Amino acid sequence: MSMQVDLSDYNNRNKAYRASIGASVFKQILWLICSVLVIRNPLIPFSGLRRLVLLAFGAKIGQSPVIKPGVTIKYPWKLVMGDFVWLGENCWIDNLAAVTIGNHCCISQGAMLCTGNHDYRSPHFDLIMKPIVLEDGVWIGARSIVGPGVYCSTQSVLTAGSLLTTNMEANMIYQGNPATIKRIRI
């Protein structure tokens, strides 16, 4: 007999989920407004202004980031970025859990770092949240996806359009869906 999904009483606003957000409803609403007006806005070309707004909402950001227009960040207070990090146009950091990005990392255009998913084994679609870590020098290619709980070791690369659900070894290039090692990064 197969399991039947029942979403009639699904609620991601339960007490445990609200506690995991780490911010008041007021702060979340204020962030949403500032995100639309400054972070995602294609009419504002300045990374420095985006950095200041992210810092004001609790992000920890190193020196000289490049933050392109159209970037989406769910909760900046759960984001740590090192020095000289590049966030490409329309990349999406869906950080229900912590996202840590090391120095000299690049998240290319349209790439997604997703810390949340749902338990397909549960009839109630329970939410699962796990952090993502990118060590120094990691490059996440355009339109690729990094799933919850993934650890990307130093200087590893995920090529464009790939799906990563397992950890990446240092100095290796991963490609495909699911992403697998293709070669050493020279």
C-alpha positions in Angstrom: 0.0 0.0 0.0 1.4 3.4 -0.9 1.6 6.4 1.4 -1.0 9.1 0.9 0.2 12.7 1.3 -2.1 14.8 3.4 -1.4 18.6 3.2 -4.6 19.6 4.8 -3.0 20.3 8.2 0.5 21.3 7.0 1.7 24.4 8.7 5.2 25.8 8.4 4.3 28.5 11.0 4.5 26.1 13.9 6.4 27.1 17.1 9.6 25.2 16.2 9.7 26.8 12.7 9.1 30.3 14.0 11.8 29.9 16.6 14.3 28.7 13.9 13.8 31.9 11.9 15.5 34.0 14.5 13.7 37.3 13.9 10.5 39.0 14.8 7.7 39.3 12.3 8.4 43.0 12.1 12.0 42.4 11.2 11.0 39.9 8.5 8.6 42.4 7.0 11.1 45.2 7.1 13.7 42.8 5.4 11.2 41.9 2.7 10.7 45.6 1.9 14.4 46.5 1.9 15.2 43.4 -0.1 12.9 44.4 -2.9 13.9 48.1 -2.8 17.7 47.6 -2.6 19.0 44.0 -2.9 16.9 42.7 -5.8 16.5 46.1 -7.5 18.2 46.2 -11.0 18.3 50.0 -10.9 20.8 50.0 -8.1 24.2 49.0 -9.5 26.2 49.4 -6.3 27.4 46.3 -4.3 28.4 48.6 -1.4 24.8 49.7 -0.7 23.6 46.1 -0.9 26.4 45.1 1.6 25.3 47.9 4.0 21.7 46.8 4.0 22.7 43.1 4.5 24.9 44.1 7.4 22.1 46.1 8.9 20.0 43.0 9.0 22.7 40.9 10.6 24.6 39.3 7.8 28.3 38.9 8.4 30.2 40.0 5.3 33.9 40.3 4.6 35.6 42.9 2.5 34.9 43.8 -1.1 31.9 41.6 -2.0 30.3 41.8 -5.5 26.5 41.5 -5.0 24.8 41.8 -8.4 21.1 43.0 -8.8 18.4 40.4 -8.5 20.0 38.4 -5.6 17.5 36.8 -3.3 18.5 36.1 0.3 15.8 34.6 2.6 17.2 35.5 6.0 20.4 37.7 6.0 20.9 37.1 9.7 21.7 33.5 8.8 24.3 34.4 6.2 28.1 34.5 6.7 30.3 35.6 3.7 34.0 35.9 3.6 36.2 38.4 1.6 35.9 38.9 -2.1 32.7 36.8 -2.6 30.7 37.2 -5.8 26.9 36.8 -5.9 25.7 36.8 -9.5 22.5 38.1 -10.9 19.4 36.3 -9.8 21.2 33.9 -7.5 19.1 32.7 -4.6 20.2 31.9 -1.1 17.2 30.2 0.5 18.8 30.0 3.9 16.2 28.6 6.3 19.3 27.3 8.0 22.8 28.9 8.1 24.8 29.4 4.9 28.5 30.0 5.3 30.5 31.1 2.2 34.3 31.3 2.5 36.7 33.8 0.9 37.0 34.2 -2.9 33.8 32.2 -3.7 31.5 32.7 -6.7 27.8 31.9 -6.8 27.0 32.4 -10.5 23.9 33.8 -12.2 20.7 32.0 -11.3 22.4 29.5 -8.9 20.5 28.4 -5.8 21.7 27.4 -2.4 18.7 25.7 -0.7 18.9 24.7 3.0 15.4 23.4 3.2 13.4 20.5 1.8 10.4 18.4 2.8 10.4 14.8 4.0 8.9 12.8 1.2 8.4 9.9 3.6 6.1 11.9 5.8 2.4 12.2 4.9 2.5 15.7 6.4 5.4 17.0 4.3 7.5 17.8 7.4 10.1 20.6 6.8 13.8 19.6 7.0 16.5 22.3 7.4 20.3 21.7 7.1 23.1 24.3 6.8 25.3 24.7 3.7 29.0 25.4 3.9 31.2 26.6 1.0 34.9 26.7 1.9 37.4 29.2 0.3 37.6 29.3 -3.5 34.4 27.4 -4.3 32.6 28.2 -7.5 28.9 27.3 -8.0 28.1 27.5 -11.7 25.2 29.3 -13.3 21.7 27.8 -12.8 23.0 25.0 -10.5 21.5 23.9 -7.3 23.1 23.0 -4.0 20.9 21.1 -1.6 20.5 21.1 2.2 23.4 19.9 4.3 26.0 20.0 1.6 29.6 20.8 2.4 31.7 22.1 -0.5 35.4 21.7 0.2 38.0 24.3 -0.8 38.5 25.2 -4.5 35.8 22.8 -5.6 33.6 23.6 -8.6 30.0 22.8 -9.5 29.4 23.3 -13.2 26.5 25.2 -14.7 23.1 23.5 -14.5 24.2 20.8 -12.1 22.4 19.5 -9.0 24.5 18.8 -5.9 23.1 16.8 -3.0 26.3 15.3 -1.6 29.5 16.9 -0.3 32.2 18.1 -2.7 35.9 17.1 -2.3 38.6 19.7 -2.4 40.0 20.8 -5.8 37.5 18.7 -7.8 35.0 19.6 -10.5 31.5 18.2 -10.3 28.9 18.1 -13.0 25.5 16.6 -13.8 22.2 15.7 -12.2 23.1 14.3 -9.8 26.5 15.9 -9.8 29.5 13.6 -9.8 33.2 14.1 -9.9 34.4 14.8 -13.5 38.1 15.8 -13.0 40.6 17.6 -10.8 40.6 21.4 -10.8 44.0 22.5 -12.1 
